[in-house]
Every structure is written in C-alpha cells, then in structure tokens.
Amino acid sequence: TTPRTCSAPPPLSVYFFSGPSCGATIAHLRTMELHLLYSHIATISSPSSSAESLKLTSSELPAQEEVWQCLTYNARSPKIKMVDVSTRRPKMYHRVLTVTLDIRNEIGHRLFDAHSSLFGIAVVPNQGYAWIARHPSLHALNIFWVFDRRASETASHIRQYNLIFDLDDTLIFNPPLPNPETTPALYYVNQAPPHTICDDPADTPVKRPHVQEFLALVCEHFRYVKVCTLSLRDRAKQIVDLLDPQHKTLLKDQGPDCQVLVAREDMAAGYSQSARLKIMRGMPPKGFKKSFAVMKLTTSDARATTVVLDDSPGFWPVSAKDNIVPILTAANTDTLKTPAYLNGIPGDSGVIGKQMVMAVVNLAVKAEGCANLVQPLDLISMDRKKPLKPSKPGAMPSPGTKVNR
C-alpha cells in the first residue's frame, strides 16, 4: 500500500540526538521493547536489521529508517510506550514502517492476534504519533506514522485513563489473617511501634506484598489516581500517607482542586440524613454502592476511562463490571507468596498488572462500539490448571471495629 502524504515531513536531521547522556546515537538501536502503559508486550526490530525477512528493498529502507528514528527520538531507554488503543487507523498518515515482531506475553497475543484489528497508539512528544497494528500477512507490525509538532499524550484524541484503588483487603490486610500458618511474614503499614492506626490498639494493618513497588510502577501511567474506601476518613488518610510518604503514587494528584481520597463520610454525603446516619454506623440502606459520581473525576467520560482495583466488585454497580479488576484477599495465601501475582518489576507487574492493562484495552474497544473485538476480561492465572477466583463481597463493618473494606 502506498502511504498517503498530507504534508512534507520535517527534516530528518532533527531526529538524531547525541551527547554524554545518550552514549550513542539512536541509529545504533536495532531492537526496541514495545510497552502498553507499563507492561512489556513485545520486542520489535528496526527495518535494517530485519530487511531480509521482511523482503524490504534498498529503496524502501531510507523511509523506513526515518520513521524508526522518529519513534526512538530522545529515548532514555530502549522502549516504545503505547498509551492508548483504538479500533481505527488514523485518517491521514505520512509513512508506513514495517518491523519484525516477537510477542512476549498474553497481552501481546491478544493485541496482535491474526484476527485482531486493534491499533496501539504511541506518542513521541513534539514529533508525532504512531498507530501500531499487526501486519495483515506477515508475523510483523505495521506502524502508521503521523508527523505532528504538537504531539502530546494530552491531545484530544488520546484517552486519559484513571485508576481507583480500594484500600482494605486490596492494598492492605487487617490482622489476624485467615491462614497465619501459611501466610508469609508481612510488613506493618505503620512501621513505628506499636504499629497502630489512629492510636487504636486493635488496628495494626499490614501491607500486601510488593504493594509499594507495584504502585510506583503503575500509578505514573494514569491521569488521575484515587482511593475509594469504606474506611473512615481519618483512618484512611493515615494509611494512604504511610503508603505514599513522598506523594508520588496514591497522592500524586493531591491538591486544592483534586480530592484523591474518598472515604465513608464522602459516600454517605449524598444520602438523606437518616440514611447517612445508618451508613456511618455501618448499616447502609439497601442498594448502597460505590460510584464514579462521588469520585469527582474531571475526564469527560469517567466510566469509559477508569480502571478499578477492588477485592469486592459487589460494592460497585453492575454497570461498572468492565471497569473492575478483582484482586484476591489474604485468604488466598498463594497470591502472597509469589511475585507472579502482584509486583513492581519493570515491564511485568504480575497477574494483576496485566489484568489492569487488559481492562484498559477492553474499555477502549467498548467505547468505540466494538465490544466483541477482543476476548472479555478474565483472570490471568499463575497456574492454568488452577484458575484464580475473585473473593465475594462482605458486609460493611460497624464503627469501632477494624474496617475490612
């Protein structure tokens, strides 16, 4: 297919960089990692290193190399990050780059399945956009490149995704744990003795294994990060402050115009006085649910762009089922022993991190009216012979007890 050209591309020379911070020019980078948000999903090779397998002619290589240099412009590490997914190719593009593909994990297989027509969108700030899709016949990728000096991850056609965390049994656990004999040693949220929260001797929560490393890996890739919990505000605030003392993950968006923490008091505020009293006493009215409305997200369509990590999906309305990634509680001790379930390893992020990426993909596909294009979000198991099952929602605790939601 002959690429369309809507305007002359910028001079090639601006796409090289050099200097002591780089160590080498981009032209020396022949393979790159392809990431969707924080997950490494494939490895791709530059046109020159795969010209023979792709049957590229010497006349085709210069234009292919030009786009490769654009994609890797000012790369601090050898990776290309996709920030969004679409079912539609760009209406106008300048070049088409073809590169060989080595798929790394299940996310890559779903995105670049032979029957998939999904496009991953990568942004090179102030340079342009790349729509990345599987080649129709080869085991390769086609990259449709658009030159644009205004290119930005905040552009109107790039969706801004939000991330909401539950607190108890999601990021932290409340002793005593269900299976102490098989549970590994865990760290207190408050590491200063006597490890209490709000000076309550009965409240000494512990961190889910690897939770702070996981937050450091994933939070920076979402526009807004918030916490929605049925804990009381003072308790929840102290726990969140202890989990993110430098305000780089859970509290990265905290400010006068952005309320990061939504606690029980906030959810009760929208009810009548009698219902509000019941909620504060731990006796919510029938049909009480968490909601996106109380989160006060400023993106235009919060439901289409928000991923929720919660151990109790039943506390959210049924209409939010595509948004929720269920996480297992401490009762599933296998999830606490291995970093394969949740971790902060760059490029990996564990089972939960991969589920969150797939939730983003499915939300994007659904928003564009192609709900059946990809497989529905299911639990990616550590052991295919023993699928993991989400926990069931419990009852809201009354004041004075340890809050487990």
N, C-alpha and C positions, 0 to 999 in steps of 0.2 A: 504494500500500500504506500502510495506517495504521500509524505507528510504535507499537511496544509501549512501555509505560511501567511500569517496575518500582518507581520511587520518584520523588518530586518532585525536580527539578533544583535545584542551588544557585542563589542569587540571581544575576541577570545582571550586577549591578554589579561583581562581583569579577573579571570577565574583561576589564575595561579597565585599561590602565596608562598612566601619563603621567610626565613628569619630564624633566629635562635630558638624560638618557642616551637617551631614546626619540626626542625631536624631534617626534613626532606620535603621536596615538592610533592603535591598531590599526584602528579603524574606517576610517581613510584608506587602508589597504592593500587594493587591489582585485584584484591578481593575485599569486599566490604560486608559487614553484618547488616542484615535488614531487620529492624525492630518495628513492632507495632506498640506504640507507647513505650513501655519498659521491658517488653518481652522479646527476646531474640527468636525470630521465627524462621529465618533462612539466611543463607550465605550466598552472595552473588559475585560473579566475576566480571571484570571490565571487558569491553569488546575486544581489545587487543589480545588479552590472554585467552579468549575463547573464540577467536575469529574462525579457526579451522572447524570446530564443532558446530558453529552457527553458520558456516559457509558464507562468511562476510567477504566481500571483495575489497581490494585495496582502495577503491574509490569510495566505498561506504564507510570505511573506518574513521576518516577525519571527523565527519559529522557525529558519529557515534562517540568518539573520544571527547568531542566538545561537550556533549551532554553529561558524560561521566565526570568531567572536570567541574561542571556546574553543580552537580549533585554533591560532590565532595568538597565544595568551596568552604574554606575555613573550618574544615573538620578537625575537632580536637581529639577525636578517637575514630577508629575505622568502622563507622556505622552510619547507616541512613535510617532516620526515625520517621515512621509514618504516624501521623497524628489523628487521622480520620479515615473512614471507609465510606465508599459510595458505590451505588449500582450504576452510575452514569459516567461515561467518559467525558472529558472536557469538550465543550463545543468548539473551541479553537485550540490548536497546539502548533508548536514550531518544529519539533523534532520527534522522532521515534527512536529510542535506544533499545536494542535487544541484548540481553545479558543471560548467561547461563545461571541455573538455579539449583541450589542444594537445600532442600527443605529440612528444617531442624526438628520441629515438633508438631503436635496435633493442630495447633492454631494455624501453622503454615499450610498443612494439608487441607484444612477447611477453606482457607482463603484462596489457595491456588489449586484447588481441585480442578480436574479436567472439565467438569461441568459447571464450574463457578464463573460468574460474570462480574465478580466484585473488583473494585479498584481501591487500592490503598492510596492515600494522599500524603505525600511528603512535602514539607515546606523548607526551602532554603531562603532565609530572610534576606530581603532586598535583592534577590536573584531570580527566583521563580518557583513554580510548583511542578511536582511530578505525580502523574497518575500511574500507578503501578498495577499491572494485571498479568495473568498467565498468558503466554503465547498460545494462540489457538491450535497449533500443531506440535511445536517443539516443547521439550522439557526446559523451558526458559521463561523469562519475563519480558514483556514489552513495557517500556517506560515512556509515556507521552509527556513531553516536556513543554512547559509554557514559560517563556521569559516574562518576568514582571518585576520591575524595580520596587514595587510597593508590596511585594510578597511578605506575608506575615501570618503567624499562627492565629491571630485575632481577626483575620479577614472575614467578611460576612459569609462566605461560602464554606468556611471551616467551622464545624460544630465545636462548641466549647463544652466539655464534659465535666460533670460534678461528681463528687464522691461523698457518700454519707456512711458513717460508721455507727453501729450500736456500740454500747460500752461493755456492760456486764455479760459474761459468757461469750463475748466476741473478742474484745481486746484484753480483757482481764478475767480472772476467775476469783470466786469467793470461797475460801476455805470454810468448813472442811470439804475437800474434793471427794467425789463419789468413789474413786478406786485408789485410795492412798498407797496401797501395796504395789501397784503397777505404774503409778504416776512418777515421772522423773522429778528431780529437785527443781523448783521454780523460784524466781526472784520476786521479792515483795515489791509492790508498786512504790511504797514509801520505804526506802532503804534505811532510813534513820530509825533506830529503836525508839519506841516499841512497835513501829511499823503500822500505826493506826491512821485512819482517815477521819478527819473532823473530831479527833480525840475520842472516838468511840472504840473502846477496848475490844468489842466484838467484830469490828470491821477492819480486817487486815488483808486486803486483796493482793493477789499475785499476778504477774504479767504472763500472758500467753507466750510460749516460747518463740523467740525471734521477732516479737511484735514490733519493737522499735526499729530494727533493721528493715523490716517489711514496710513500715510507714515511710522511712527515709527513701526507699526505692520507689514507691508508687505515688506518693502524695504530690510530688512536683509536676506530675503529668496531668493533673486535673485542675480546672479553673478554680473551682471552689471546693474546699474540703470542710465538712461539718460533722458534728457528733449529735445524734438524736437518741436520747436515753430516757427511760422512766425512772432513773435515779433522781433524787432531789438535787437542786442546783448546787448548793454548797459542796456536797459530796462529789458530784460530777466534775465541778470546776477544779477541785484539788487534784483529782485523779488525772485529768487531762493535762494540767500544769506539770505534774510529775512525769507523765509520759512524753511530754514535749517541752522540756525546760527552755530550749532555745527558740521556740516558736518557729520551727522550720517545717513541721509536718501538720499535725492536727490544728495548730493555731497559726498557720502561715498567713491566713486571711483575716485574722482578728483585727478589728479596727472600729472606729466610731460608726461607720456605715455598714458594718458586716458583723452579724451575730453568729459566731461559729458554734456555740453550744446551745442546743435546745433541750431543756430538761422537763421534768414532770410539770413544774409550775407553768411553763410556756404552753404545753399541750392542754392544760386544764383551763387556760385563759379564754378559750373560745367557746366554753360551755356556760350554761346558766349557773347561778350561784349555788343551787342545791347540787347540781351535777359536779361542779368544781370542787365542792367540799368532799364529795364521795371519791373523786379521783385522788385528791390529796391524802385521803385516808386509806387509799389502796382498794377502794371498792368502785371501780369505774362503771358507768352506765353501759347497758347492752350496746354492742356495736362500736365501742371505743376503739379507735385505731390511730396509729401514727399517720402523718400525712405530709405531702410535699408543700402544702399551703403554709403550714406553720414553720417550714424551713426558711422561707423568705429568700428563695433563690432568685437572682436577678436575670438569669438567662431567659430567653424568650419562651422556650418550651421546656420547662424543668423535667417533666416526665419523660420526654424523648431523649434527654441527655444526662440522666442521673443514674449512677450505679449505687446500690445499697448493699452493704455487708452487714448481715444480721443473723444471729443464731435462731431467731424466731420470726420466720416470714409471716406467721399468722397474725402478728401485730400490725401488719400493713394491709391496705385494701387489696382485694383480688385483682383490681385493675393495675396494680404495681408489680405483678408477678414477673414480668420481663425485666424489671429493674433490679430484682433482689438476687444476690448471690448468698445462699445459705452457708453458714460456717458451723462446723461441729463443735459441741461443747466438750468440757473436760471429761465427760462420761466416756468419750471415745479416746481412750488413752493412746491408741496407735498414732493418732494425729499429733500427740505431744512429743513423741519420741524421735520423729524423723523430720528433717527439714524439707522433705519432699512434699509436705502438706502446705506449709507456710514458711517463707523465708525471705531474706533480703539480699539474696545472691544476684548481682547484676546480670540481667539477661534471662533470669529464671523466674523467681518469685514464687515457685511452688504451685501446687494444685489450685489454691485459692486465687493467686495472682493470675493464672491462666483463665480461670472462670470469669474473673473480672474483665479481662480483655475480650473474651467471647461475648460477655454481656454488652460491651461497647459495640461490637460488631453487629449483634442482633438488634440493638436499639437503632443503629444507623440504618440497617436494612428495613426494619419495620417503619421507620419514619419516611422512607422513600416508597412505601407501598408494596414491598416485595417480601412479605413476612415469611414466605416459604422458600426463599432462595438458599438459606443456609440451614443446617440442622438446628433444631431447638437446643437451647442451652441445657446441658445435662451436667451431671457431676463427673469431672475428670478424675478417675480413681487412681490411687497409687498402686493398687493391685487389681487388675481387670477381673480376676476371679472372685473378688470380694468387693463389690461396689459400695461406696460410702453412702449412707443415708442421712438426710438432714434431721436435726432434732425437732421435736414437736413443741409448740408454744406452751408456756405455763401460765399460771395465774399471777396477777400483779400482787406484790407483797404489800403488807401494811406498814405504816410508819413505825420506826423503832426496830425493824428487822433489817437484816442485810438484804439489799436490793439485788435481785438476780436477773434483772432485765436491763 
